[in-house]
Amino acid sequence: MEDEEFLARTKEKIERLAGREIELTVDQESENPVALDITAPVPRVVLAASVLEYPGLVRMAVEYVVACIRKERALEPLEFQLLLRRN
């Protein structure tokens, strides 16, 4: 599957599970696997380019982002890292 198709499907999945529209971008230089700006009118999800190499990491990011959007709370990088270590 091409990266663009993968990102489109990931965006659709987040929107379906969160029940609202999002903006999804990829950051080629980010060290954090995922970031979320919940303060924007349309929540902005940023995935590091490295996550495209690891579908399991994307799955975890999607679950965590959806939970944060539903609760309307910020995504804490340290909390996400702890979640990854437990799984």
Contacts in CASP RR format, 6 or more apart in sequence:
PFRMAT RR
TARGET T0000
AUTHOR 0000-0000-0000
METHOD contacts of the structure
MODEL  1
MEDEEFLARTKEKIERLAGREIELTVDQESENPVALDITAPVPRVVLAAS
VLEYPGLVRMAVEYVVACIRKERALEPLEFQLLLRRN
1 9 0 8 1.000
3 26 0 8 1.000
3 52 0 8 1.000
6 52 0 8 1.000
6 58 0 8 1.000
7 24 0 8 1.000
7 26 0 8 1.000
7 47 0 8 1.000
7 52 0 8 1.000
10 24 0 8 1.000
10 47 0 8 1.000
10 58 0 8 1.000
10 62 0 8 1.000
11 22 0 8 1.000
11 24 0 8 1.000
13 62 0 8 1.000
14 22 0 8 1.000
14 24 0 8 1.000
14 45 0 8 1.000
14 62 0 8 1.000
14 65 0 8 1.000
14 66 0 8 1.000
14 69 0 8 1.000
15 21 0 8 1.000
15 22 0 8 1.000
17 62 0 8 1.000
17 66 0 8 1.000
18 43 0 8 1.000
18 65 0 8 1.000
18 66 0 8 1.000
18 69 0 8 1.000
18 70 0 8 1.000
20 43 0 8 1.000
20 69 0 8 1.000
21 42 0 8 1.000
22 42 0 8 1.000
22 43 0 8 1.000
22 44 0 8 1.000
22 45 0 8 1.000
22 69 0 8 1.000
23 40 0 8 1.000
23 42 0 8 1.000
23 43 0 8 1.000
23 44 0 8 1.000
23 45 0 8 1.000
24 45 0 8 1.000
24 47 0 8 1.000
25 44 0 8 1.000
25 45 0 8 1.000
25 46 0 8 1.000
25 47 0 8 1.000
26 46 0 8 1.000
26 47 0 8 1.000
26 48 0 8 1.000
26 49 0 8 1.000
26 52 0 8 1.000
27 35 0 8 1.000
27 46 0 8 1.000
27 47 0 8 1.000
27 48 0 8 1.000
27 49 0 8 1.000
28 49 0 8 1.000
30 46 0 8 1.000
30 48 0 8 1.000
30 49 0 8 1.000
31 48 0 8 1.000
32 48 0 8 1.000
32 77 0 8 1.000
32 80 0 8 1.000
33 47 0 8 1.000
33 48 0 8 1.000
33 50 0 8 1.000
33 51 0 8 1.000
33 57 0 8 1.000
33 61 0 8 1.000
33 80 0 8 1.000
33 84 0 8 1.000
34 45 0 8 1.000
34 46 0 8 1.000
34 47 0 8 1.000
34 48 0 8 1.000
34 51 0 8 1.000
34 61 0 8 1.000
34 64 0 8 1.000
34 65 0 8 1.000
34 75 0 8 1.000
34 80 0 8 1.000
35 45 0 8 1.000
35 46 0 8 1.000
35 75 0 8 1.000
35 77 0 8 1.000
36 43 0 8 1.000
36 44 0 8 1.000
36 45 0 8 1.000
36 46 0 8 1.000
36 65 0 8 1.000
36 68 0 8 1.000
36 69 0 8 1.000
36 74 0 8 1.000
36 75 0 8 1.000
37 43 0 8 1.000
37 44 0 8 1.000
37 46 0 8 1.000
38 68 0 8 1.000
38 69 0 8 1.000
38 72 0 8 1.000
38 73 0 8 1.000
38 74 0 8 1.000
38 75 0 8 1.000
43 69 0 8 1.000
45 65 0 8 1.000
47 58 0 8 1.000
47 61 0 8 1.000
50 57 0 8 1.000
51 57 0 8 1.000
51 58 0 8 1.000
51 61 0 8 1.000
52 58 0 8 1.000
57 84 0 8 1.000
60 80 0 8 1.000
60 83 0 8 1.000
60 84 0 8 1.000
60 87 0 8 1.000
61 80 0 8 1.000
64 75 0 8 1.000
64 80 0 8 1.000
64 83 0 8 1.000
65 75 0 8 1.000
68 74 0 8 1.000
68 75 0 8 1.000
END
